[in-house]
């Protein structure tokens, strides 16, 4: 299965998503903001970056730019609960697989990750 970095500033949501993906057999690593996520990317290899867009320190947009430049083969899937943040991701179409709207259900995020990994 895949090794997935989950970058999300909401602890409960990050843990929920990590548990769901581990149920599917994936290995997960968690980071609380984009800067921590970038540090993880620089020390380990990941198949997928699953990141919130709106976070403190470094947001998911900046993380996507840096991650895709350094690791062009890695798939990137973004999450957001804000319509204007989803629009900010439009110019990342060549760098990301998709943007998932929050709130989402357990089956929704599991399906989105499966599709992203298959893309």
Backbone bond lengths (Angstrom), bond angles and torsions (degrees), N, CA, C in turn:
res aa  C-N    CA-C-N  psi(-1)  N-CA   C-N-CA  omega(-1)  CA-C   N-CA-C  phi
1 X - - - 1.459 - - 1.536 109.26 -
2 X 1.317 115.88 -175.93 1.462 120.92 -171.98 1.531 112.60 -94.56
3 X 1.327 114.20 156.89 1.459 121.46 172.30 1.526 106.39 -102.67
4 X 1.344 116.04 121.27 1.467 121.90 -170.88 1.516 110.67 -122.72
5 X 1.335 116.07 130.51 1.462 122.00 172.77 1.520 107.81 -96.64
6 X 1.329 116.30 123.02 1.467 122.44 178.51 1.521 107.69 -106.95
7 X 1.329 115.81 116.05 1.458 121.57 -179.30 1.526 107.73 -114.17
8 X 1.328 115.72 109.76 1.478 122.51 -173.42 1.521 107.53 -155.32
9 X 1.335 116.88 131.65 1.464 119.67 -177.53 1.533 113.96 -82.74
10 X 1.314 118.01 -15.58 1.467 120.52 176.84 1.528 108.51 -87.52
11 X 1.332 115.99 110.25 1.467 121.43 -175.01 1.524 113.05 -54.73
12 X 1.339 116.72 -46.98 1.467 120.42 -175.87 1.530 110.93 -63.23
13 X 1.326 117.21 -43.58 1.462 120.84 -179.90 1.526 110.68 -67.24
14 X 1.326 116.42 -42.16 1.466 120.37 179.50 1.535 110.38 -59.87
15 X 1.323 116.74 -44.53 1.471 121.05 179.26 1.526 111.50 -66.27
16 X 1.332 116.92 -40.59 1.461 122.78 178.80 1.531 110.48 -59.45
17 X 1.322 116.32 -48.13 1.465 121.36 -178.95 1.529 110.26 -65.89
18 X 1.327 116.81 -42.82 1.468 120.32 -179.70 1.529 110.87 -61.28
19 X 1.329 116.88 -44.45 1.472 120.21 179.09 1.523 110.57 -62.24
20 X 1.316 116.91 -42.95 1.466 121.09 -179.30 1.526 110.79 -61.44
21 X 1.314 117.22 -43.05 1.461 120.48 -177.56 1.530 112.12 -73.62
22 X 1.321 116.50 -31.06 1.470 119.22 175.15 1.529 110.70 -67.27
23 X 1.330 117.04 -31.49 1.464 120.52 175.92 1.527 111.15 -60.87
24 X 1.328 115.92 -29.59 1.462 120.81 178.11 1.527 112.23 -85.91
25 X 1.327 116.11 3.57 1.455 120.13 177.10 1.515 115.63 93.18
26 X 1.315 117.52 4.12 1.462 120.50 -179.60 1.524 110.56 -81.25
27 X 1.310 115.37 151.96 1.463 121.69 171.41 1.522 106.48 -92.41
28 X 1.342 116.94 132.81 1.463 119.48 -178.13 1.522 110.66 -122.92
29 X 1.323 114.26 147.49 1.458 123.57 171.55 1.518 104.87 -127.49
30 X 1.334 117.23 140.35 1.462 121.07 -175.40 1.525 111.53 -116.72
31 X 1.336 115.23 142.75 1.466 122.44 175.47 1.523 108.60 -136.16
32 X 1.326 117.04 144.05 1.461 122.17 -174.85 1.515 115.51 -88.99
33 X 1.334 117.67 -10.79 1.467 120.50 176.10 1.521 108.69 -159.58
34 X 1.312 115.78 174.47 1.454 120.41 -175.32 1.519 113.91 -64.00
35 X 1.332 117.23 -36.36 1.464 120.04 179.78 1.526 110.42 -65.55
36 X 1.329 116.87 -43.70 1.469 120.27 176.59 1.529 110.32 -64.03
37 X 1.332 115.77 -39.11 1.461 120.27 178.08 1.518 111.63 -61.83
38 X 1.319 116.40 -43.63 1.465 120.49 179.30 1.529 110.40 -62.90
39 X 1.325 116.48 -39.79 1.465 120.30 177.70 1.535 110.44 -61.74
40 X 1.326 117.55 -40.61 1.463 121.17 177.28 1.521 110.93 -63.58
41 X 1.328 116.23 -42.06 1.469 120.49 -179.74 1.525 111.70 -61.59
42 X 1.313 116.24 -31.06 1.461 120.20 -176.95 1.527 112.61 -80.44
43 X 1.344 117.02 -12.01 1.456 119.43 -178.31 1.524 114.02 -113.47
44 X 1.341 117.73 -15.33 1.456 121.78 -178.49 1.523 109.74 -137.70
45 X 1.327 115.98 160.42 1.467 121.28 176.23 1.523 109.81 -98.62
46 X 1.317 116.09 134.42 1.458 121.53 -179.03 1.526 110.36 -126.63
47 X 1.328 115.38 149.20 1.456 121.53 174.28 1.524 111.43 -86.22
48 X 1.348 115.84 -29.98 1.467 121.12 -175.40 1.512 110.39 -145.78
49 X 1.326 115.74 136.67 1.460 123.11 169.24 1.521 106.39 -105.54
50 X 1.323 116.82 120.63 1.462 123.44 176.53 1.513 105.88 -113.19
51 X 1.330 117.24 108.57 1.456 120.74 -170.78 1.519 113.17 -131.28
52 X 1.333 114.37 141.17 1.447 120.90 168.55 1.529 107.20 -69.12
53 X 1.318 117.13 155.52 1.463 119.69 176.51 1.521 110.28 -87.53
54 X 1.323 117.00 -47.56 1.468 120.76 -173.99 1.525 109.72 -93.62
55 X 1.342 115.74 106.38 1.463 122.65 -179.84 1.523 109.15 -145.21
56 X 1.334 116.27 157.78 1.469 119.00 175.66 1.539 110.63 -75.20
57 X 1.293 115.93 170.00 1.460 126.61 177.26 1.532 111.41 68.68
58 X 1.333 117.72 -68.60 1.467 122.36 175.15 1.521 107.53 -137.98
59 X 1.329 117.11 124.17 1.473 118.68 -178.41 1.529 110.81 -80.36
60 X 1.314 115.04 172.55 1.452 121.24 -176.42 1.517 113.92 -67.24
61 X 1.327 117.23 -25.04 1.471 120.74 178.19 1.527 109.50 -67.99
62 X 1.328 116.25 -49.62 1.472 120.22 178.75 1.523 110.59 -64.67
63 X 1.322 116.99 -40.92 1.457 120.72 177.23 1.534 110.53 -59.43
64 X 1.325 116.81 -41.91 1.465 120.98 178.63 1.521 111.29 -61.42
65 X 1.333 116.71 -45.33 1.470 119.66 178.98 1.524 111.16 -58.77
66 X 1.324 116.33 -47.65 1.463 119.84 -177.38 1.528 111.67 -69.93
67 X 1.334 116.44 -41.61 1.470 120.46 -178.27 1.525 111.11 -66.62
68 X 1.327 117.07 -42.89 1.475 118.95 -177.91 1.525 111.44 -69.84
69 X 1.332 117.18 -30.76 1.467 119.97 177.26 1.529 110.71 -69.86
70 X 1.331 116.62 -40.81 1.463 120.79 -176.55 1.529 112.86 -83.07
71 X 1.328 116.10 -31.09 1.469 121.03 -174.94 1.536 110.02 -133.64
72 X 1.321 117.62 70.93 1.467 120.78 -172.50 1.528 114.87 -62.86
73 X 1.324 118.67 -21.58 1.469 120.37 -179.42 1.528 112.73 -84.33
74 X 1.325 116.99 -14.29 1.464 120.16 -178.23 1.533 110.49 -74.73
75 X 1.330 116.05 136.32 1.465 121.20 176.38 1.535 108.57 -78.46
76 X 1.332 116.38 146.22 1.466 121.68 179.20 1.522 109.06 -130.31
77 X 1.327 115.03 129.23 1.462 123.58 178.85 1.526 106.85 -126.89
78 X 1.329 116.80 125.62 1.461 120.85 -178.22 1.516 111.30 -104.74
79 X 1.347 115.28 154.56 1.469 122.69 177.58 1.525 108.03 -127.32
80 X 1.333 116.73 143.94 1.459 119.88 173.42 1.516 111.18 -157.66
81 X 1.314 114.85 151.74 1.451 121.34 174.53 1.520 111.60 -106.99
82 X 1.332 116.46 7.36 1.462 121.43 -174.31 1.525 110.69 -122.52
83 X 1.316 116.72 126.07 1.467 121.49 -178.58 1.522 111.97 -59.74
84 X 1.337 117.22 -40.85 1.467 119.21 -178.11 1.530 111.19 -67.97
85 X 1.328 117.30 -28.63 1.463 120.19 176.65 1.533 110.16 -71.45
86 X 1.318 115.32 -36.38 1.475 118.98 177.16 1.527 109.83 -61.78
87 X 1.322 116.49 -39.70 1.466 120.70 178.47 1.523 111.32 -65.41
88 X 1.330 117.66 -35.45 1.472 121.26 177.33 1.522 111.06 -62.04
89 X 1.329 116.42 -27.71 1.467 120.57 -178.61 1.523 112.87 -80.59
90 X 1.330 117.43 -8.91 1.469 120.51 -177.42 1.528 112.75 -57.74
91 X 1.344 117.08 -36.10 1.465 118.83 -178.77 1.526 112.97 -79.15
92 X 1.336 115.95 2.49 1.463 120.79 178.08 1.526 112.26 -100.88
93 X 1.305 117.20 11.50 1.470 121.78 -172.91 1.521 112.86 -53.13
94 X 1.325 116.92 -33.02 1.465 119.03 -179.87 1.527 112.78 -81.91
95 X 1.349 116.92 -6.74 1.467 120.82 -177.32 1.526 113.56 -111.22
96 X 1.328 116.96 -19.27 1.465 120.00 -176.05 1.531 110.56 -119.65
97 X 1.325 114.83 161.41 1.456 120.16 176.39 1.525 109.94 -85.67
98 X 1.351 116.43 -43.23 1.463 119.79 -177.53 1.520 109.48 -168.95
99 X 1.348 115.32 172.92 1.458 122.91 171.93 1.519 106.89 -122.73
100 X 1.320 116.46 124.07 1.460 122.86 179.64 1.519 108.77 -96.58
101 X 1.323 117.22 130.97 1.465 121.39 178.83 1.522 110.85 -84.03
102 X 1.333 115.83 134.87 1.465 121.65 174.01 1.523 107.25 -95.75
103 X 1.305 118.76 148.76 1.465 126.06 -1.40 1.525 111.13 -76.46
104 X 1.318 115.26 153.31 1.457 121.02 176.91 1.527 108.55 -131.22
105 X 1.317 114.84 160.62 1.463 120.34 178.72 1.527 109.17 -91.53
106 X 1.292 115.45 166.53 1.458 121.33 176.93 1.526 111.59 -56.78
107 X 1.333 119.13 -49.01 1.474 118.70 177.39 1.531 113.02 -60.96
108 X 1.347 116.97 -34.75 1.468 120.56 179.97 1.527 111.43 -61.20
109 X 1.333 116.83 -48.88 1.466 119.32 -175.78 1.526 110.59 -71.41
110 X 1.319 117.24 -36.02 1.460 120.05 177.76 1.528 111.05 -64.35
111 X 1.336 116.64 -40.82 1.472 121.24 178.42 1.520 110.67 -67.69
112 X 1.335 117.30 -42.40 1.464 120.84 -179.60 1.526 110.77 -61.93
113 X 1.326 116.60 -42.07 1.467 120.31 179.50 1.531 109.87 -66.23
114 X 1.319 117.60 -43.60 1.464 120.95 179.09 1.527 110.30 -59.62
115 X 1.336 117.45 -43.58 1.461 121.47 179.47 1.524 111.23 -66.37
116 X 1.333 116.78 -39.89 1.462 120.53 179.70 1.523 111.03 -63.85
117 X 1.327 116.11 -41.80 1.457 119.83 179.94 1.524 111.80 -68.69
118 X 1.331 116.76 -29.56 1.467 121.08 -179.86 1.530 112.37 -81.36
119 X 1.327 116.89 -18.00 1.481 121.17 -175.56 1.516 112.50 -67.82
